């Protein structure tokens, strides 16, 4: 990874005019901020999904005890 950064920096310094270099660097800063925002959003949504998943799994463990009505008990006897 470090080699790629060095090659990129060398390319920017060697071949791009100063105005283009500043434009590229500004765009990179803007895009890095956007990536950070999207990573934060992804982390929040992943946490939400995990919470929903745990909640749904716990619902499957709930057992409902149904008490028969008095009439049903008398009819069964």
HTML snippet that shows the backbone in 3Dmol.js (N, CA, C, O; Angstrom):
<script src="https://3Dmol.org/build/3Dmol-min.js"></script>
<div id="view" style="width:600px;height:400px;position:relative"></div>
<script>
const pdb = `
ATOM      1  N   UNK A   1       0.813  -1.191   0.000  1.00  0.00           N
ATOM      2  CA  UNK A   1       0.000   0.000   0.000  1.00  0.00           C
ATOM      3  C   UNK A   1       0.857   1.255   0.000  1.00  0.00           C
ATOM      4  O   UNK A   1       0.542   2.229  -0.685  1.00  0.00           O
ATOM      5  N   UNK A   2       1.924   1.233   0.757  1.00  0.00           N
ATOM      6  CA  UNK A   2       2.775   2.418   0.835  1.00  0.00           C
ATOM      7  C   UNK A   2       3.431   2.718  -0.506  1.00  0.00           C
ATOM      8  O   UNK A   2       3.661   3.876  -0.853  1.00  0.00           O
ATOM      9  N   UNK A   3       3.730   1.657  -1.258  1.00  0.00           N
ATOM     10  CA  UNK A   3       4.356   1.854  -2.564  1.00  0.00           C
ATOM     11  C   UNK A   3       3.395   2.571  -3.498  1.00  0.00           C
ATOM     12  O   UNK A   3       3.795   3.461  -4.248  1.00  0.00           O
ATOM     13  N   UNK A   4       2.129   2.184  -3.451  1.00  0.00           N
ATOM     14  CA  UNK A   4       1.134   2.837  -4.302  1.00  0.00           C
ATOM     15  C   UNK A   4       0.975   4.309  -3.940  1.00  0.00           C
ATOM     16  O   UNK A   4       0.826   5.158  -4.818  1.00  0.00           O
ATOM     17  N   UNK A   5       1.006   4.604  -2.656  1.00  0.00           N
ATOM     18  CA  UNK A   5       0.907   6.004  -2.237  1.00  0.00           C
ATOM     19  C   UNK A   5       2.108   6.804  -2.727  1.00  0.00           C
ATOM     20  O   UNK A   5       1.968   7.951  -3.150  1.00  0.00           O
ATOM     21  N   UNK A   6       3.281   6.193  -2.668  1.00  0.00           N
ATOM     22  CA  UNK A   6       4.484   6.883  -3.134  1.00  0.00           C
ATOM     23  C   UNK A   6       4.439   7.109  -4.635  1.00  0.00           C
ATOM     24  O   UNK A   6       4.815   8.177  -5.116  1.00  0.00           O
ATOM     25  N   UNK A   7       3.980   6.106  -5.379  1.00  0.00           N
ATOM     26  CA  UNK A   7       3.869   6.247  -6.834  1.00  0.00           C
ATOM     27  C   UNK A   7       2.854   7.328  -7.180  1.00  0.00           C
ATOM     28  O   UNK A   7       3.083   8.144  -8.073  1.00  0.00           O
ATOM     29  N   UNK A   8       1.735   7.329  -6.470  1.00  0.00           N
ATOM     30  CA  UNK A   8       0.706   8.339  -6.719  1.00  0.00           C
ATOM     31  C   UNK A   8       1.242   9.739  -6.419  1.00  0.00           C
ATOM     32  O   UNK A   8       1.036  10.666  -7.203  1.00  0.00           O
ATOM     33  N   UNK A   9       1.923   9.892  -5.295  1.00  0.00           N
ATOM     34  CA  UNK A   9       2.491  11.193  -4.939  1.00  0.00           C
ATOM     35  C   UNK A   9       3.531  11.629  -5.968  1.00  0.00           C
ATOM     36  O   UNK A   9       3.570  12.798  -6.352  1.00  0.00           O
ATOM     37  N   UNK A  10       4.372  10.695  -6.416  1.00  0.00           N
ATOM     38  CA  UNK A  10       5.377  11.031  -7.426  1.00  0.00           C
ATOM     39  C   UNK A  10       4.706  11.456  -8.727  1.00  0.00           C
ATOM     40  O   UNK A  10       5.128  12.421  -9.363  1.00  0.00           O
ATOM     41  N   UNK A  11       3.665  10.734  -9.119  1.00  0.00           N
ATOM     42  CA  UNK A  11       2.948  11.065 -10.349  1.00  0.00           C
ATOM     43  C   UNK A  11       2.327  12.451 -10.260  1.00  0.00           C
ATOM     44  O   UNK A  11       2.427  13.240 -11.200  1.00  0.00           O
ATOM     45  N   UNK A  12       1.684  12.751  -9.132  1.00  0.00           N
ATOM     46  CA  UNK A  12       1.060  14.061  -8.959  1.00  0.00           C
ATOM     47  C   UNK A  12       2.099  15.171  -8.999  1.00  0.00           C
ATOM     48  O   UNK A  12       1.884  16.199  -9.641  1.00  0.00           O
ATOM     49  N   UNK A  13       3.222  14.974  -8.320  1.00  0.00           N
ATOM     50  CA  UNK A  13       4.263  16.003  -8.282  1.00  0.00           C
ATOM     51  C   UNK A  13       4.933  16.168  -9.631  1.00  0.00           C
ATOM     52  O   UNK A  13       5.277  17.289 -10.005  1.00  0.00           O
ATOM     53  N   UNK A  14       5.126  15.111 -10.356  1.00  0.00           N
ATOM     54  CA  UNK A  14       5.909  15.144 -11.589  1.00  0.00           C
ATOM     55  C   UNK A  14       5.122  15.624 -12.793  1.00  0.00           C
ATOM     56  O   UNK A  14       5.624  16.430 -13.575  1.00  0.00           O
ATOM     57  N   UNK A  15       3.888  15.141 -12.958  1.00  0.00           N
ATOM     58  CA  UNK A  15       3.193  15.355 -14.214  1.00  0.00           C
ATOM     59  C   UNK A  15       2.027  16.340 -14.179  1.00  0.00           C
ATOM     60  O   UNK A  15       1.636  16.858 -15.225  1.00  0.00           O
ATOM     61  N   UNK A  16       1.481  16.601 -13.035  1.00  0.00           N
ATOM     62  CA  UNK A  16       0.327  17.492 -12.992  1.00  0.00           C
ATOM     63  C   UNK A  16       0.744  18.925 -12.723  1.00  0.00           C
ATOM     64  O   UNK A  16       1.633  19.169 -11.907  1.00  0.00           O
ATOM     65  N   UNK A  17       0.112  19.879 -13.404  1.00  0.00           N
ATOM     66  CA  UNK A  17       0.351  21.279 -13.065  1.00  0.00           C
ATOM     67  C   UNK A  17      -0.221  21.581 -11.683  1.00  0.00           C
ATOM     68  O   UNK A  17      -1.033  20.817 -11.161  1.00  0.00           O
ATOM     69  N   UNK A  18       0.195  22.675 -11.103  1.00  0.00           N
ATOM     70  CA  UNK A  18      -0.173  23.001  -9.720  1.00  0.00           C
ATOM     71  C   UNK A  18      -1.684  23.119  -9.542  1.00  0.00           C
ATOM     72  O   UNK A  18      -2.217  22.660  -8.532  1.00  0.00           O
ATOM     73  N   UNK A  19      -2.387  23.724 -10.501  1.00  0.00           N
ATOM     74  CA  UNK A  19      -3.843  23.886 -10.353  1.00  0.00           C
ATOM     75  C   UNK A  19      -4.540  22.534 -10.402  1.00  0.00           C
ATOM     76  O   UNK A  19      -5.505  22.302  -9.672  1.00  0.00           O
ATOM     77  N   UNK A  20      -4.054  21.640 -11.262  1.00  0.00           N
ATOM     78  CA  UNK A  20      -4.670  20.314 -11.344  1.00  0.00           C
ATOM     79  C   UNK A  20      -4.378  19.517 -10.076  1.00  0.00           C
ATOM     80  O   UNK A  20      -5.231  18.778  -9.584  1.00  0.00           O
ATOM     81  N   UNK A  21      -3.176  19.675  -9.559  1.00  0.00           N
ATOM     82  CA  UNK A  21      -2.795  18.967  -8.336  1.00  0.00           C
ATOM     83  C   UNK A  21      -3.681  19.403  -7.176  1.00  0.00           C
ATOM     84  O   UNK A  21      -4.153  18.567  -6.405  1.00  0.00           O
ATOM     85  N   UNK A  22      -3.906  20.691  -7.051  1.00  0.00           N
ATOM     86  CA  UNK A  22      -4.771  21.196  -5.978  1.00  0.00           C
ATOM     87  C   UNK A  22      -6.203  20.701  -6.145  1.00  0.00           C
ATOM     88  O   UNK A  22      -6.873  20.382  -5.163  1.00  0.00           O
ATOM     89  N   UNK A  23      -6.667  20.637  -7.388  1.00  0.00           N
ATOM     90  CA  UNK A  23      -8.018  20.138  -7.642  1.00  0.00           C
ATOM     91  C   UNK A  23      -8.136  18.671  -7.247  1.00  0.00           C
ATOM     92  O   UNK A  23      -9.108  18.265  -6.610  1.00  0.00           O
ATOM     93  N   UNK A  24      -7.145  17.888  -7.626  1.00  0.00           N
ATOM     94  CA  UNK A  24      -7.155  16.461  -7.285  1.00  0.00           C
ATOM     95  C   UNK A  24      -7.112  16.276  -5.771  1.00  0.00           C
ATOM     96  O   UNK A  24      -7.854  15.456  -5.230  1.00  0.00           O
ATOM     97  N   UNK A  25      -6.271  17.010  -5.095  1.00  0.00           N
ATOM     98  CA  UNK A  25      -6.155  16.885  -3.647  1.00  0.00           C
ATOM     99  C   UNK A  25      -7.441  17.322  -2.949  1.00  0.00           C
ATOM    100  O   UNK A  25      -7.858  16.701  -1.971  1.00  0.00           O
ATOM    101  N   UNK A  26      -8.067  18.383  -3.445  1.00  0.00           N
ATOM    102  CA  UNK A  26      -9.336  18.838  -2.858  1.00  0.00           C
ATOM    103  C   UNK A  26     -10.427  17.788  -3.062  1.00  0.00           C
ATOM    104  O   UNK A  26     -11.213  17.509  -2.157  1.00  0.00           O
ATOM    105  N   UNK A  27     -10.461  17.214  -4.259  1.00  0.00           N
ATOM    106  CA  UNK A  27     -11.447  16.164  -4.524  1.00  0.00           C
ATOM    107  C   UNK A  27     -11.203  14.953  -3.631  1.00  0.00           C
ATOM    108  O   UNK A  27     -12.151  14.351  -3.127  1.00  0.00           O
ATOM    109  N   UNK A  28      -9.951  14.599  -3.434  1.00  0.00           N
ATOM    110  CA  UNK A  28      -9.620  13.468  -2.564  1.00  0.00           C
ATOM    111  C   UNK A  28     -10.060  13.722  -1.130  1.00  0.00           C
ATOM    112  O   UNK A  28     -10.585  12.820  -0.476  1.00  0.00           O
ATOM    113  N   UNK A  29      -9.854  14.936  -0.633  1.00  0.00           N
ATOM    114  CA  UNK A  29     -10.291  15.273   0.728  1.00  0.00           C
ATOM    115  C   UNK A  29     -11.810  15.171   0.844  1.00  0.00           C
ATOM    116  O   UNK A  29     -12.338  14.627   1.814  1.00  0.00           O
ATOM    117  N   UNK A  30     -12.504  15.706  -0.164  1.00  0.00           N
ATOM    118  CA  UNK A  30     -13.967  15.666  -0.160  1.00  0.00           C
ATOM    119  C   UNK A  30     -14.460  14.222  -0.206  1.00  0.00           C
ATOM    120  O   UNK A  30     -15.376  13.849   0.527  1.00  0.00           O
ATOM    121  N   UNK A  31     -13.860  13.426  -1.058  1.00  0.00           N
ATOM    122  CA  UNK A  31     -14.287  12.033  -1.176  1.00  0.00           C
ATOM    123  C   UNK A  31     -13.939  11.225   0.073  1.00  0.00           C
ATOM    124  O   UNK A  31     -14.688  10.325   0.452  1.00  0.00           O
ATOM    125  N   UNK A  32     -12.822  11.531   0.711  1.00  0.00           N
ATOM    126  CA  UNK A  32     -12.469  10.836   1.959  1.00  0.00           C
ATOM    127  C   UNK A  32     -13.466  11.148   3.066  1.00  0.00           C
ATOM    128  O   UNK A  32     -13.812  10.271   3.859  1.00  0.00           O
ATOM    129  N   UNK A  33     -13.935  12.406   3.124  1.00  0.00           N
ATOM    130  CA  UNK A  33     -14.965  12.762   4.105  1.00  0.00           C
ATOM    131  C   UNK A  33     -16.256  11.993   3.818  1.00  0.00           C
ATOM    132  O   UNK A  33     -16.913  11.509   4.740  1.00  0.00           O
ATOM    133  N   UNK A  34     -16.615  11.882   2.539  1.00  0.00           N
ATOM    134  CA  UNK A  34     -17.839  11.166   2.159  1.00  0.00           C
ATOM    135  C   UNK A  34     -17.722   9.680   2.513  1.00  0.00           C
ATOM    136  O   UNK A  34     -18.682   9.074   2.988  1.00  0.00           O
ATOM    137  N   UNK A  35     -16.557   9.107   2.281  1.00  0.00           N
ATOM    138  CA  UNK A  35     -16.329   7.703   2.635  1.00  0.00           C
ATOM    139  C   UNK A  35     -16.485   7.507   4.140  1.00  0.00           C
ATOM    140  O   UNK A  35     -17.087   6.531   4.586  1.00  0.00           O
ATOM    141  N   UNK A  36     -15.938   8.441   4.921  1.00  0.00           N
ATOM    142  CA  UNK A  36     -16.058   8.337   6.379  1.00  0.00           C
ATOM    143  C   UNK A  36     -17.532   8.414   6.810  1.00  0.00           C
ATOM    144  O   UNK A  36     -17.955   7.680   7.703  1.00  0.00           O
ATOM    145  N   UNK A  37     -18.305   9.298   6.178  1.00  0.00           N
ATOM    146  CA  UNK A  37     -19.730   9.405   6.491  1.00  0.00           C
ATOM    147  C   UNK A  37     -20.452   8.105   6.162  1.00  0.00           C
ATOM    148  O   UNK A  37     -21.277   7.632   6.945  1.00  0.00           O
ATOM    149  N   UNK A  38     -20.144   7.527   5.004  1.00  0.00           N
ATOM    150  CA  UNK A  38     -20.808   6.295   4.594  1.00  0.00           C
ATOM    151  C   UNK A  38     -20.405   5.119   5.468  1.00  0.00           C
ATOM    152  O   UNK A  38     -21.227   4.243   5.738  1.00  0.00           O
ATOM    153  N   UNK A  39     -19.156   5.083   5.915  1.00  0.00           N
ATOM    154  CA  UNK A  39     -18.727   4.021   6.830  1.00  0.00           C
ATOM    155  C   UNK A  39     -19.456   4.134   8.160  1.00  0.00           C
ATOM    156  O   UNK A  39     -19.837   3.124   8.753  1.00  0.00           O
ATOM    157  N   UNK A  40     -19.653   5.370   8.631  1.00  0.00           N
ATOM    158  CA  UNK A  40     -20.401   5.586   9.870  1.00  0.00           C
ATOM    159  C   UNK A  40     -21.858   5.134   9.705  1.00  0.00           C
ATOM    160  O   UNK A  40     -22.414   4.475  10.583  1.00  0.00           O
ATOM    161  N   UNK A  41     -22.459   5.493   8.581  1.00  0.00           N
ATOM    162  CA  UNK A  41     -23.837   5.087   8.308  1.00  0.00           C
ATOM    163  C   UNK A  41     -23.945   3.563   8.227  1.00  0.00           C
ATOM    164  O   UNK A  41     -24.894   2.973   8.743  1.00  0.00           O
ATOM    165  N   UNK A  42     -22.976   2.937   7.582  1.00  0.00           N
ATOM    166  CA  UNK A  42     -22.969   1.476   7.482  1.00  0.00           C
ATOM    167  C   UNK A  42     -22.855   0.833   8.855  1.00  0.00           C
ATOM    168  O   UNK A  42     -23.527  -0.160   9.131  1.00  0.00           O
ATOM    169  N   UNK A  43     -22.012   1.388   9.717  1.00  0.00           N
ATOM    170  CA  UNK A  43     -21.852   0.839  11.068  1.00  0.00           C
ATOM    171  C   UNK A  43     -23.158   0.950  11.844  1.00  0.00           C
ATOM    172  O   UNK A  43     -23.536   0.020  12.557  1.00  0.00           O
ATOM    173  N   UNK A  44     -23.849   2.078  11.711  1.00  0.00           N
ATOM    174  CA  UNK A  44     -25.124   2.254  12.407  1.00  0.00           C
ATOM    175  C   UNK A  44     -26.169   1.269  11.906  1.00  0.00           C
ATOM    176  O   UNK A  44     -26.892   0.666  12.699  1.00  0.00           O
ATOM    177  N   UNK A  45     -26.249   1.107  10.586  1.00  0.00           N
ATOM    178  CA  UNK A  45     -27.248   0.205  10.020  1.00  0.00           C
ATOM    179  C   UNK A  45     -26.924  -1.249  10.351  1.00  0.00           C
ATOM    180  O   UNK A  45     -27.831  -2.053  10.569  1.00  0.00           O
ATOM    181  N   UNK A  46     -25.650  -1.587  10.388  1.00  0.00           N
ATOM    182  CA  UNK A  46     -25.259  -2.939  10.763  1.00  0.00           C
ATOM    183  C   UNK A  46     -25.647  -3.223  12.206  1.00  0.00           C
ATOM    184  O   UNK A  46     -26.139  -4.307  12.520  1.00  0.00           O
ATOM    185  N   UNK A  47     -25.424  -2.247  13.087  1.00  0.00           N
ATOM    186  CA  UNK A  47     -25.815  -2.418  14.486  1.00  0.00           C
ATOM    187  C   UNK A  47     -27.329  -2.573  14.603  1.00  0.00           C
ATOM    188  O   UNK A  47     -27.811  -3.384  15.394  1.00  0.00           O
ATOM    189  N   UNK A  48     -28.076  -1.802  13.825  1.00  0.00           N
ATOM    190  CA  UNK A  48     -29.537  -1.900  13.843  1.00  0.00           C
ATOM    191  C   UNK A  48     -29.976  -3.284  13.372  1.00  0.00           C
ATOM    192  O   UNK A  48     -30.836  -3.912  13.991  1.00  0.00           O
ATOM    193  N   UNK A  49     -29.387  -3.754  12.281  1.00  0.00           N
ATOM    194  CA  UNK A  49     -29.741  -5.072  11.745  1.00  0.00           C
ATOM    195  C   UNK A  49     -29.406  -6.166  12.747  1.00  0.00           C
ATOM    196  O   UNK A  49     -30.194  -7.093  12.936  1.00  0.00           O
ATOM    197  N   UNK A  50     -28.252  -6.070  13.389  1.00  0.00           N
ATOM    198  CA  UNK A  50     -27.881  -7.066  14.397  1.00  0.00           C
ATOM    199  C   UNK A  50     -28.860  -7.065  15.557  1.00  0.00           C
ATOM    200  O   UNK A  50     -29.209  -8.126  16.074  1.00  0.00           O
ATOM    201  N   UNK A  51     -29.307  -5.888  15.971  1.00  0.00           N
ATOM    202  CA  UNK A  51     -30.278  -5.791  17.056  1.00  0.00           C
ATOM    203  C   UNK A  51     -31.608  -6.407  16.684  1.00  0.00           C
ATOM    204  O   UNK A  51     -32.213  -7.124  17.480  1.00  0.00           O
ATOM    205  N   UNK A  52     -32.062  -6.130  15.478  1.00  0.00           N
ATOM    206  CA  UNK A  52     -33.322  -6.719  15.002  1.00  0.00           C
ATOM    207  C   UNK A  52     -33.178  -8.238  14.918  1.00  0.00           C
ATOM    208  O   UNK A  52     -34.090  -8.978  15.288  1.00  0.00           O
ATOM    209  N   UNK A  53     -32.037  -8.689  14.433  1.00  0.00           N
ATOM    210  CA  UNK A  53     -31.802 -10.131  14.311  1.00  0.00           C
ATOM    211  C   UNK A  53     -31.845 -10.819  15.675  1.00  0.00           C
ATOM    212  O   UNK A  53     -32.457 -11.877  15.820  1.00  0.00           O
ATOM    213  N   UNK A  54     -31.205 -10.226  16.663  1.00  0.00           N
ATOM    214  CA  UNK A  54     -31.220 -10.798  18.017  1.00  0.00           C
ATOM    215  C   UNK A  54     -32.642 -10.793  18.572  1.00  0.00           C
ATOM    216  O   UNK A  54     -33.066 -11.748  19.222  1.00  0.00           O
ATOM    217  N   UNK A  55     -33.364  -9.723  18.315  1.00  0.00           N
ATOM    218  CA  UNK A  55     -34.747  -9.655  18.785  1.00  0.00           C
ATOM    219  C   UNK A  55     -35.623 -10.713  18.159  1.00  0.00           C
ATOM    220  O   UNK A  55     -36.442 -11.329  18.840  1.00  0.00           O
ATOM    221  N   UNK A  56     -35.457 -10.931  16.855  1.00  0.00           N
ATOM    222  CA  UNK A  56     -36.261 -11.951  16.184  1.00  0.00           C
ATOM    223  C   UNK A  56     -35.894 -13.353  16.656  1.00  0.00           C
ATOM    224  O   UNK A  56     -36.767 -14.212  16.778  1.00  0.00           O
ATOM    225  N   UNK A  57     -34.621 -13.590  16.920  1.00  0.00           N
ATOM    226  CA  UNK A  57     -34.220 -14.898  17.428  1.00  0.00           C
ATOM    227  C   UNK A  57     -34.814 -15.148  18.814  1.00  0.00           C
ATOM    228  O   UNK A  57     -35.201 -16.271  19.135  1.00  0.00           O
ATOM    229  N   UNK A  58     -34.884 -14.105  19.625  1.00  0.00           N
ATOM    230  CA  UNK A  58     -35.438 -14.288  20.965  1.00  0.00           C
ATOM    231  C   UNK A  58     -36.940 -14.520  20.917  1.00  0.00           C
ATOM    232  O   UNK A  58     -37.490 -15.166  21.809  1.00  0.00           O
ATOM    233  N   UNK A  59     -37.614 -14.007  19.897  1.00  0.00           N
ATOM    234  CA  UNK A  59     -39.056 -14.250  19.768  1.00  0.00           C
ATOM    235  C   UNK A  59     -39.343 -15.727  19.529  1.00  0.00           C
ATOM    236  O   UNK A  59     -40.371 -16.237  19.972  1.00  0.00           O
ATOM    237  N   UNK A  60     -38.455 -16.409  18.840  1.00  0.00           N
ATOM    238  CA  UNK A  60     -38.660 -17.825  18.567  1.00  0.00           C
ATOM    239  C   UNK A  60     -38.577 -18.663  19.840  1.00  0.00           C
ATOM    240  O   UNK A  60     -39.123 -19.765  19.890  1.00  0.00           O
ATOM    241  N   UNK A  61     -37.910 -18.161  20.854  1.00  0.00           N
ATOM    242  CA  UNK A  61     -37.745 -18.899  22.101  1.00  0.00           C
ATOM    243  C   UNK A  61     -38.929 -18.735  23.052  1.00  0.00           C
ATOM    244  O   UNK A  61     -39.043 -19.462  24.039  1.00  0.00           O
ATOM    245  N   UNK A  62     -39.790 -17.798  22.758  1.00  0.00           N
ATOM    246  CA  UNK A  62     -40.935 -17.547  23.636  1.00  0.00           C
ATOM    247  C   UNK A  62     -41.977 -18.635  23.399  1.00  0.00           C
ATOM    248  O   UNK A  62     -42.385 -18.883  22.265  1.00  0.00           O
ATOM    249  N   UNK A  63     -42.395 -19.270  24.466  1.00  0.00           N
ATOM    250  CA  UNK A  63     -43.450 -20.277  24.368  1.00  0.00           C
ATOM    251  C   UNK A  63     -44.710 -19.710  24.985  1.00  0.00           C
ATOM    252  O   UNK A  63     -44.682 -19.082  26.044  1.00  0.00           O
ATOM    253  N   UNK A  64     -45.788 -19.938  24.316  1.00  0.00           N
ATOM    254  CA  UNK A  64     -47.071 -19.422  24.786  1.00  0.00           C
ATOM    255  C   UNK A  64     -47.832 -20.580  25.405  1.00  0.00           C
ATOM    256  O   UNK A  64     -48.106 -21.583  24.746  1.00  0.00           O
ATOM    257  N   UNK A  65     -48.168 -20.430  26.666  1.00  0.00           N
ATOM    258  CA  UNK A  65     -48.965 -21.442  27.364  1.00  0.00           C
ATOM    259  C   UNK A  65     -50.429 -21.057  27.255  1.00  0.00           C
ATOM    260  O   UNK A  65     -50.862 -20.030  27.778  1.00  0.00           O
ATOM    261  N   UNK A  66     -51.170 -21.890  26.576  1.00  0.00           N
ATOM    262  CA  UNK A  66     -52.592 -21.617  26.392  1.00  0.00           C
ATOM    263  C   UNK A  66     -53.373 -22.451  27.399  1.00  0.00           C
ATOM    264  O   UNK A  66     -53.264 -23.676  27.425  1.00  0.00           O
ATOM    265  N   UNK A  67     -54.150 -21.781  28.214  1.00  0.00           N
ATOM    266  CA  UNK A  67     -54.973 -22.459  29.206  1.00  0.00           C
ATOM    267  C   UNK A  67     -56.336 -22.755  28.566  1.00  0.00           C
ATOM    268  O   UNK A  67     -56.976 -21.847  28.036  1.00  0.00           O
ATOM    269  N   UNK A  68     -56.771 -23.976  28.610  1.00  0.00           N
ATOM    270  CA  UNK A  68     -58.097 -24.277  28.046  1.00  0.00           C
ATOM    271  C   UNK A  68     -59.191 -23.652  28.907  1.00  0.00           C
ATOM    272  O   UNK A  68     -59.049 -23.504  30.121  1.00  0.00           O
ATOM    273  N   UNK A  69     -60.246 -23.304  28.265  1.00  0.00           N
ATOM    274  CA  UNK A  69     -61.385 -22.736  28.989  1.00  0.00           C
ATOM    275  C   UNK A  69     -62.065 -23.839  29.807  1.00  0.00           C
ATOM    276  O   UNK A  69     -61.885 -25.026  29.534  1.00  0.00           O
ATOM    277  N   UNK A  70     -62.832 -23.440  30.795  1.00  0.00           N
ATOM    278  CA  UNK A  70     -63.527 -24.406  31.670  1.00  0.00           C
ATOM    279  C   UNK A  70     -64.460 -25.311  30.875  1.00  0.00           C
ATOM    280  O   UNK A  70     -64.587 -26.495  31.186  1.00  0.00           O
ATOM    281  N   UNK A  71     -65.108 -24.768  29.857  1.00  0.00           N
ATOM    282  CA  UNK A  71     -66.030 -25.567  29.037  1.00  0.00           C
ATOM    283  C   UNK A  71     -65.290 -26.680  28.308  1.00  0.00           C
ATOM    284  O   UNK A  71     -65.793 -27.797  28.186  1.00  0.00           O
ATOM    285  N   UNK A  72     -64.092 -26.365  27.825  1.00  0.00           N
ATOM    286  CA  UNK A  72     -63.318 -27.361  27.083  1.00  0.00           C
ATOM    287  C   UNK A  72     -62.858 -28.485  27.994  1.00  0.00           C
ATOM    288  O   UNK A  72     -62.768 -29.634  27.562  1.00  0.00           O
ATOM    289  N   UNK A  73     -62.565 -28.166  29.255  1.00  0.00           N
ATOM    290  CA  UNK A  73     -62.126 -29.186  30.214  1.00  0.00           C
ATOM    291  C   UNK A  73     -63.294 -30.130  30.525  1.00  0.00           C
ATOM    292  O   UNK A  73     -63.108 -31.346  30.582  1.00  0.00           O
ATOM    293  N   UNK A  74     -64.476 -29.585  30.721  1.00  0.00           N
ATOM    294  CA  UNK A  74     -65.645 -30.410  31.028  1.00  0.00           C
ATOM    295  C   UNK A  74     -66.005 -31.296  29.849  1.00  0.00           C
ATOM    296  O   UNK A  74     -66.378 -32.453  30.044  1.00  0.00           O
ATOM    297  N   UNK A  75     -65.902 -30.774  28.613  1.00  0.00           N
ATOM    298  CA  UNK A  75     -66.231 -31.551  27.420  1.00  0.00           C
ATOM    299  C   UNK A  75     -65.231 -32.671  27.194  1.00  0.00           C
ATOM    300  O   UNK A  75     -65.589 -33.713  26.645  1.00  0.00           O
ATOM    301  N   UNK A  76     -63.990 -32.479  27.604  1.00  0.00           N
ATOM    302  CA  UNK A  76     -62.967 -33.487  27.401  1.00  0.00           C
ATOM    303  C   UNK A  76     -63.164 -34.659  28.333  1.00  0.00           C
ATOM    304  O   UNK A  76     -62.745 -35.771  28.014  1.00  0.00           O
ATOM    305  N   UNK A  77     -63.784 -34.446  29.466  1.00  0.00           N
ATOM    306  CA  UNK A  77     -63.962 -35.522  30.444  1.00  0.00           C
ATOM    307  C   UNK A  77     -65.090 -36.353  30.071  1.00  0.00           C
ATOM    308  O   UNK A  77     -65.404 -37.316  30.770  1.00  0.00           O
TER     309      UNK A  77
END
`;
const viewer = $3Dmol.createViewer("view");
viewer.addModel(pdb, "pdb");
viewer.setStyle({}, {cartoon: {color: "spectrum"}});
viewer.zoomTo();
viewer.render();
</script>
